[in-house]
Amino acid sequence: MDKGICQKFLGKFKGKKIFRHMFAVCFGLAAICIFLSCIVGFLWFRASQLEKEEQDYENMLYAYSLMLDSYRNSAEETIEVLENDNYVKRIMYRQEFFWDDNTGVAASMVTNMISVNPFFHSIYIFGSGDYLLKSSNPSYPMDKQGDSLMQGIYQNSVFGEFTPAYYIDVYGESKALLCLSSGELEPVNGQKESGILVSLDIGRVMEGIFSQAKEGEQYLLTDGQGNIIYAKGGRYQSSNPLQEEALISLLRSCTGQSAELLRLDGERYLASCVNMDGEFYLVWLVPYQNLSASIRHVGIIFAAIGILVVIIVLLLAFAMSNRVYAPLDEMVRTAGEEGVPSKAMSKRLADTELSTIARTYQSMVQTLNHMNLRKEQEELAAYLSSKSTQKSTPEWVEETYGREGVHSRLVCLRISDTKDFHDNNTEEAIAFELETIKSIVEEVLKGLGDILVTPVDREYLAVMLFSESARTEEQIISGIREVFAVTGELLHIGMDAGISKEKEGFGELNIMYQMARAATAYRFMYGIGSIVTEEEMTVRALNGKTSPEVSALIEQLKNGDREGFAREYQHMIQEIKDLSIQAAMDTLMEMASQMITYYHTLHYRFEPLSKADYEALSQSLSSYEYMDDIGEWFFQLAEEIWTVLERSRQTGREDIVEKAVSYLQENYADPGISAQLLADRYHITPSYFSRLFHEKCGCTFPDYLTALRMEKAKELLLSEGNKSIQEICELVGYSNPSYFNAIFKKKFGVTPGQFRRNHRNGQ
């Protein structure tokens, strides 16, 4: 470790006026923080104001959309009223126009509808040919050209849907309309038979809604495809589609109402959008400068306040420094490595308010030293945990312990039963016990040379031994056992250890730690308190011993022999302890997988274990830290298997094969006999029946049935000489003589006919 953070601190300020540095650092930073706080405060205020403005525009646009909806609803209600009026119905069913009382009443009603709603452009009532009645707003007189236009709009419209339309009226002014039609279609050709067309002056409606819009603001009414129905503001034209991708994306993403800042042709706009049932979109574009204009003067006020506060803080700092930091400058120059001032300085500060500052300074220096120590430990732990050979040893380790001819050795200490250790202790208690273990190790092993102990994590500690001469493994193992004894007696903590090979120099401390840590894995086979060297681990990995066979253990399991199983298990465990860790785990996995597979077959599951099954099995075995404890898992599984076997015997499952054989002896001539038939007869699965039959009889079910039928055929061929081969074939359960002859010849080397002739001739 280096000479301490305090000495570096003192070296930086010795011979200088502390006022200049404390003023520049502490109060300068405070002033900067205040100024930054003002800037952040303004940005927060600005953001909140912008958010409020956005919300206000969004709410206003929603209110405008409700107003626009009311006009659309009035058009729909007007059509509904006209459709339900008897006088209107009567003239709609006429083929041609003529004036009578019905026409007069209907015309008066249509005229009233136009006069009641000044935003209505016109109302047309159509028959099968041309319009029968019309009424337009007095401000929009309709000539023949206009009538033809409305006739075309009606013919091209879809009943119940609004259709945008544009035309030049008799005064030469452009008009934007929303037209809504309704009526009946001819059932034969689907043509419009009669109907009503109501036109809403959407331009006048929009002008009325947005009459209070400010300069530069633009508003649009578009359909669901982004085509502009009406636009005001000079940027967009009615009947043109939107081109800006950003605005189109806003419409597509708008499901209710939303507002978003967009950049259109280099200018920033607040775009508010309202989705009107997916049929229309109402959009309001507000220039960003309209939003931010009211905030600019607030920014100037914030900046002025920040500068004023900074000046006041700096003036106060200057005044305080002359009173306070002159004696502190002397105290820092005379303080020791731990931040403790000289006796004379302590006496001078004793009766002043600076005594508290002096104690705070001392605590600060000690805290910095502790932080530096923790930083060095974390750096060393990160280096040891790294498996890269390119990782360099921390500089302070080489500076402190590096010398020519030094021998290094690394011991990895591992706390046993870490789950219990962590579950029963707080974080503070764990840190304290790790520090206690560190102190014990340093005290017990100090005779072996220089010692550097660092906790790598909450389970492993690295012990680095540095000495001028080599140390034998016996010396190191003896010291480690003494450490185990002390930690067990004082802390009641069990430990394991791994020891690396001894090397010269520092270049491979992390690799040495990884080897020592790998050696601690053998605790799984040796138990608590194990000490394994790198050489022993290497010998086990290369000794060439093969894993023992598990067939004898499984046989004892299937026989239900508890004593035999326990004896065979202990024998295998002793053999496993001579293997490498990987080979040992592979053998245990093989034992466990075969037992699990057999257990599954007892429950009629005959498919092989899946990858997920193997992963779950590996996780179960890995949860045991020591192999002596894993026997609990194997014997518990064995007991479950034996319970199933005993239940199977009690239910008579072992008699199934005997019953099946008896059944075959009596019914072998049945051509429909099969494993499926017998499995159904004894209420088990066909696969389980076939397996059980093979285990008891030593052959498969089809082979046994074939052999039985062939033996019966031999007897019948000799005893029933008057029967033909066809009849013998049917008597033993075959319907195809050719197949019967082939099976018989394969079994006995001759055909059935040759067999009978040979025996008649005495051969």
N, C-alpha and C positions, 0 to 999 in steps of 0.2 A: 504494500500500500504506500501511497506517496506521503509527503510530510504534512498533509492536512490542508483543508480548504481555507482555514483561518490564516495560515501563513501566506497563502497566495493573496488573500484579501488585504492583509497588512502590507505586503510588498507592493501592492498597487497604489496604496495611499500614503505610504511613509514618505516624509519630506515634503508633502504638499498640504495646502490648506484644505481641510475637509469641507469648508463652506462652499468652495467652488464646485466640488463634485456633488455634494448633497443637493445644492441648489439646482445644478444643471440636471441631475438625474431625478431626484424625488419631486421637487416642485415643478421643474420643467415638464416632467411626465404628467404631473397633476394638471398643469395648465393645458397641456395638449389634450388630455382626457376630457377636460371641461369643454374645450372648443369642439372636440369630436362629438361630445354629448349634445352640444347645441346643433351640430350638423345632423346628427342622427335624429334628434328631436324634430328638427324641421322636416327631414325626410319622412318621419313617421306621420307628422301633421299633414304633409303634402299627400302622402299615400292615403291617409284616412279621408282627407277632403276629396281627393279624386274618386275614391270608392263611394263616398256619399253622393258626389255629382253623378257618377255612373248609375247608382241606385235610383236617384231622383229621375234621371232621364228614362231609365227602364220602367219605372212606375208610371211616369207620364205617358210613355208610349203604350203601355198596357191599357191605361184609361182611354187613350185615343182609339185603340183597337176595339174597345167595348162600344165606343160611339159609332165606329164604322160598322160593327156587327149589328147595332140597332137599326142602321139604315138598310143593311142587307135583309134583316128580319122584316122590316116594314115592307120591302118588295115581296118577300115570300108571303106575308100576311095578306097583302093586297091581292096577289094571285089567288090565294085560298078563298078570300071573300068573293071575288068575281066568279070563281069556279062554282061556288055554292049558291050563287044567285040564280033564281029561276028564269028571270028575264034574259040574263046573259046566256044561259043554257039554251033558251029557245032560239035566239038568233044565231048561235054557233052551229045549230043543226040545219040551218037553211043552206041551200045551194047557191043562192044569190041574194043580193041586198035589196030590200024594199022597206019603206018606212011605214010603221004602224005603232000602236001603243007600246008593244014590247020593245021595239027599237028605241022609242023615245025614253022609256024608263031606263033601259040599259045605257043609252048614251049619257043621260043625266048622271047616272051612277059613276061612269068612267070619268066624266068631267070633274065630279066632286073629288074623286080619288086624286087627280092631278092637282087640284087647287088646295087640297089639305096638306100635301107634302110638296113643298117647293123644290125639293131636290130630285123629284121625279122628272125625267125628261119627256117620256111619252108612254102611252098605253095603247096597244093594238089588240083587237080581237079578230082572229082569222077564222074563215070558213074553209071549205074544201078547196076553194079556188083562190080568191084574193082576200084582203082584209075586209071586214064588214063594218067595223067601227074603229075610230082612232081618236085620241085626244092627246095633245102635246102641250107642254108648258108654254104659256104665251110668249115667254122670252125666246123660245126655240121654235118658231113656225116651221112646219114641215111641208116642203114642196113635193112634187112627184118623184124627184130624184131621191129625196129623203125617204119617201114611202117605199121606193124600190129597194133602198138600202135596208130598211127594217124588214121588208119581205125576205130578202136574202139572209139576213141575220136569223130570222125565225126558222127558215127552212134548214139552215146549217146548225142550228142549236141542238143541244141535248136537253130534253125535258128535265127540269129539276136542278140544273147546273148553271152557274153564272158564266156568261160568255163576254169577254172584253170586245169592244168595238170602237172604231174611230171614224170620224167624218168631218167635213167642212160644212157648217150651216150656211143659211142664206145670207148671213152677214159676213161670211168669209172667215169665221173664227173656227179654230180646231176644237173638237169636242171629244172627250174620252168617256165612254159609257160602260156600264156593267149591265148586261141584259139577262133577264131570267124568263124562261118560257115554260109553259105547261099546257097539256092538252091530251088528245087522244090520237092513236094511230089506227090506220085502216088494217084490219086483221089479215087481209089478203096479201097486199104488197108492202105493208109496213110503212107507207107514206103518212105524212101528217094529215089527219082528217080535219081537225079543228083545234084551236088553241088560243092562248093568251100570251102576249109578250109585254113585259114591263121593263122599261129602261131607266136606269139610275144614273144621274149625272155624277159620275165618280170624281171628276175633276173639281166640280163645285163642292162636293162633300169634303174632299181632301183639303181644298183651300180653306174651308170653314174650320176644319179640325186643327190645322197647323197655322192658323192666322197669327199666332204669337211667336212663330219661329224667328230666331235671330239671323242676322246676316251671315252668309257662308254656310248655313245649315241646309241640308238636303234631305228630302224624304221620298220614299219610293213605296209603291204597292206593286208586288210581283205575284205571278202565279206560282204553282208548285214546281214548275220547270225553270224558274229564274227569269222568265220573260217579264219585262216591265209593263205593267198595265197603266200606271200613271207615275210621273216623276216631276219634281219641282226643285229648282236650285241651279239649273244650268249645266250640271255635270252630265246628266243622263237624259235620254229622250224616251218618250212613251213608245211602246210597241217594239222596242229594241231589247235583245237579250243582254243579260249581265255578262261582262267580259272578265272582270277581276276574279282570279281564282280564290283569293282570300275571302271575298264577299260571298262567292258561291259556296265555299266550305262552311261559312257561318250559317247560311240558310239550311244546308244539309244537316248540320249538327243541332239546329234549333228545334227542340221538341215542345217547348212551352214558350218561355221568354228568356232572352239572354242578352248580354252586352259584352263587347270585346273591343280592345284597341287594335286598329288595323292601319297598315300603311298602304295608301292608294296613290299611285303616281307620285311617290316621293313625299306625300303629306300624310300626317297622322290624323286619324278620325276615331271617334268613339262611335262604333256601330251598334245600335240597339235594334233588336229584332223580336217580333212576336209572331208565333205560328198560329194562324187562324184556321184551325181544324185541318191543316195540311193542304187546304185549297188555295190560300193566299198567304203571303208574308208581308207584314208591315215593317219597313226599315226606316230608321232615322239616323242620318250621318251628321255628327257634330264635330267641327274642327277642334283639334286638341287645344289650340290656342284659346278657344272660347272657355275651355275648362280651366286652364292653368292661369288665365289672366288675373283672377282674383287671389291667386296664391303667391304671386311674385313679390308683392310688397311685404307679405309675411316673412318671406325668406330674408329680406333685407333687415327686418326687425330682429330675427333670430341671430343673424350674423353680427349685428351691432351689440346685442346682449352678450353673445359669446365672447367677443373681443373685450368688452368692458369687464366681464367677470375674470377673464384671463389676466388683464392688467391689475385688477384688484388682488388676485391670488399671488401674482408675482411680487407686488409691493409688500403684502403681508409676509411672504416668504423671506424677502430681503430683511425686513425688520426682525423677524424671529431668528434668522440665522445669526445675526450679530449678537443676540442675547444668549442663544442656546448652544450653537455649534462650536464656539471657540473652545470651551472646556472639553467638548466631545472630541475635538480634533486631537487634543493632547491625550485624552483617554485611549483613543484608538492606537495612537503611536506607541503608547506604553503598555498596551494589553498583550497578554501572552497568547499562546497558540489556541487555548480553549476560550479566548475572549475575556479572560479575567484581568481586570486592571491592576496596576501596581498598588501596594499598600498605601502609599502616599496619595495616589489618585482616589482610591476608595474612601480614604478618610476625608478628602476634600469634597467628595460628592455625597457623603453620608447624610448631611443635614439639608440637602437641597432637593428640589424636584427632579434633578437630573439623575438621582440614584435609581429611580425606576427605569429611566432610559438606559442606564448602564447595565442594569440586570436584563433588560430586554435585549440589549446588544449581545450580552453574554449568551443568552438563550438562543438568539438568532445564529450566532457563530456555531454553537454546539449542534443546532438543528441542521445547519449547512454541512457540517462534518458528517452527521448521521446520514443525510441525504446523499452525500458523496460516497459514503461507504456502501449504502444500498445500491447506488448506481454502479459501483464497481462490482458488487456481487451479482447484480442482474446481467452485467456485461460478461462476467466470467461464466455464469450459468448458461447464457445464450451461446457462448463459444463452445462449451462442453456438450451442449445438446446438438450442436451442428455436426452432421456426418460428412461435411465437405472437407477434403484435405487442403483446399485453398484458403480456408478460414485461418487467419493469423492469430497467434496468442495475444491476449491483451497486453499492451505495452507496459502497464504498471506491474504485471506479474514478472515479466522478464527483468525489469529494472530492479525489482525487490529480491528475486530468488535466482535470477540467471547469473551463473558464473561458470568459468571454465571447468570442465571435468565433473559437473554435477550429475548425479544419477537421479532420475525421476521414476516414480512408481505411483500408480493411481489405484485407490480402493473405492469401490462404490458400495455405500451402505444403503440398505433398503429397509424401511419400516414394515414389519409384518402386520397382517390384518389391518390394512389401511382403512377399510370401510368403518371398522369399529373405532379406529383412531380419529377419523374425521367426523363421524356421527356424534361422538361423545365429547367433543371439544369445540370451543369457539375458535374463531380465526385468531384472536389474541393468544389463546392458550396454545394453539398449534405453533404459532410463531415463537412463543416462549420456550416450548419444549424442543423445537428445532435448535434454538440458540443454546439451550442447556446441553443437548447432545453434542453440539459443536464444541462447547467448552470442555465436555468430558473427553472427547476424542483428542483435543489439543493437549490436555493434561496427561492422559494415559500414554499417548504415542510420542511425547516430546523427546524421549530418549532415542528415537529413530532418525532424528534430523529435523530440518525445518518442515513445518506442517502448515498447509493452507487448506482450510475446511470451508466449504460453501454449500448451502442447500440449493440443489438444482431445481427442485419443486417440492411439493408437500409430501412426497414419498421417498425421494432419493437424495442422498448427500454424497458429495464428491470429496474424498480425502486425498490430497496431493502430498507425497513425501519427497523431499529433496535432501540429498546427503552427498558428502564427498566420496564415500565408499558405498559399495553395494550392500544391501540388507537381504538376508535369506528369507525365504518364504516362511520358515518356522518362526522367525522373530516377528514377522508381520502378523501371522495367524495367531500367535500367542497374544500379541497386543490387541488384536481385534476381539478375541474371546474375552479378554479383560474388559474391553469396552462393552461387550454384550452383557457381562455380569453386572457392571455398574448401572447401565441404563435399565436393565431388568429390575434391579433392586430399588433404584431411586425413582424411576419413572414408570415402572411396570410396562415397559414397551419391549416387545421382541423384535429382533433385527436379523437380517441376512446380509451376506457380503460377497462381492466378487472382486478378484484381484487381477490386475493386468500384469503383463510382462514388464520387466525393468528395462529402461532405455536411458540413453544419455541425451541430454539437451531438452528442449521444450517444443520442438516442432510438431509433435503428434499427441499433445495432451488430450485433445478432444477424441482422437481415435482410441487412445488408451482408455478413456472413460467409457466409450461405447462398448469396448470389449469387456471391461469390468462389469458394466451394466448387463450385458448379454449373459455373463456368467451367473448373475443373480437369478436368472430364469430357472436354474437347476434347483432352486429351493422347492419347486413343484414336486421334485422326486425325493429330495433329501429331508424336507421338513423345516420347521422353524430353527433358526440358529445355524443354518448351513453356511459354509465358507468354501467357495469354489474358485480355483485359479484359472487363468486363461489357458495354461498348458493342459489342465485336466479337461476343460471344455473342448479343446482341440482334439485330444486323444479320443474322447467319446464320439466326436463327429467323424473321426477317420478310422475307428477300430474295425469297421466292416461287419459288425454283428447285424444279423438280420432279425426282423421282427418275428416273434413267436407266432405259431399257428393258433387260431382261436377255435378251431373245430372241436377240440376236446371239451372246451368250456361250454360251447353251445350244445354239445351232446348231453352233458350233465344237466344243462338247463332243460332240455326237452324231456329228459328222463324224470325230471322232478326231484333229483337227488340233491337236497340242500347241502349236505356235508360234502359231497363230491364237488359241487359247484364252488363252495367256499374254498375247498382245498385247491382246486384248479385255479381259482381266481388269485389266491395268494401266490401260487407258483408263477403265474404270468406276471404279477406285479413285480416279483423279484427279478424276473428276466427283463422286464421293461426298464428297470432302474439301471441297467447296464447300457442302455441305448442313448442316443442323442435326444435332445428335447423334441425335435421334429418327428423322429421315428417313434418316440414314446407317444406323442399325441396322435400320430397316425394309427398306431396299434389300438389305443383307447377308442378312437373313432370307429375302427373296424369292429371292435367288440360291441360297442354301443349300437352301431348300425345293424349288425346281424341280430342283436337281441330285439331291437325295435321292429325289424322286418318280421321276425318270428311272431312277435306280439301282434302285429297287424294281421298276419295270416290267421291267427286264432280268432280274429274278429272279421274274417272273410274279406280282408283287403290284401290282394295279391300283386298289386302294381308296385314297381320298384320305388324306392324313396326318391322324392323330387329334390331339386336344388334347395328349395325353401326348407324341406325337412332336414337336409344336411346342415344348413346354416343355423337352424334352431337347435339342432343337436350339438353343434360346435359351440354355440353360445352357452348352452347348459353346462357342458364340460368345462368351458373356460371360466365359469363363475366360481369354480373351486380353485383356491390358491395353492393347495397342496394335494398331492396324489393320495395320501393316506385318507384324506377326507372324501375323495371322490367315490370310495367304495360304498358310501351311503346311497349314492344315486344308483349304482349297479344293482345292489341288493334290493333296493326298493322296487326297481323295475322287475327283477327276478321274482319277487314275491307276487307282484301283479300277474306275471305270466303263470306262476304256479297256481294262483287262485283260479285263473281261467281254465287251466288244465284240469284241476280237481272238479270244477263245475261241469266240465265237459264229460268227465268220467261218470259223474253222478247222473247226467242226463242220457247216458248210454250211447254217446257218439262213437265210442271205440268199437261198438258192436255193429256199426253200419256196414262195414266191409263184409263181416260174416253173414249178415242178413242179405246183402247184395249177392254174395257168392251162392247162397242157398236159393235165392230167387232165380239166378242164372241157370243153376242145375235143373230147375224145374221148367223154365220158360225159355230155354235157349232157342227153341224152334220159332219163337215170335220174331218176325222180320222187323218189327217196329221197335225192338228193344234198343236203348241207347243210354249214354251217361245222363242226358237230360231227363229221360224218363225215370231213372233210379234216383237222381238228385231230387226231383219233384216228389218222389214217393217218400223220401226220408227227410224232406223239408230243409234241404241245404242247397247251396249253389253248385252248379256243375263243375266249376273249377276246383272248389274245395273237395267235392266228391272224388274227382280225378286224382287230386294230390293225395287224399287219404287212401284211396285204393292203391296207388303206386307205392306208398310208404309201407302198407301192410302186405301187399302181394308181391312186390318186387318187379312188377311189370305194369304197363299201362292197361286201362280198361279195354280198349279195342283189341290189343294183343291177347288178353286173357279170353275174351269172348270168341275170337277166331280160333284159338287153340282148343277151347272147349268144343266148339262146333265141329272141328276137324276130327277130334277124338270120337265124338258121337257118330260122325259120318263113317269112320273106320268100322265101328261096331255094327252099324246098320248095313254096310256093304257086305259084311261077312254073315250076319244073322238073317238078313232079309234078301236072300238071293233071288227071289221072284220079283223084286221091285227094281224099276229102272233107275238110271242115274238121275233122271229128271225128278223122280219121286223122292230119292234120297236127298237130293239138293233141297227140295221144299221142306222135307222133314227136319232138316237142321237149320232152317231159317233163311235160305237164300232163294231168290226168285230168278236169278240169271245163271243157267247152267255153265255158260262159258266162264263167268267170273268164278263160280264154284270150282270148276276144273283147274283154273289158273292158281287159285289159293291152295287147293289140295296138292297140286304138283310142286308148288313152292315149298310146302310144308314137308312132304314125304318123298319128293323126287320122282314120283310117277303120277299118272292121271288116275282118277277113281276106277275107270274100266280096267286099266292095267293092274291096279292093285287087286281087284277082285279076281282077274284071270290068274295072276301069279299065285294067289292063295288056293285057288281051285286046283291048280297044277301041282300043289305041294311045295311051291318055292318059298 
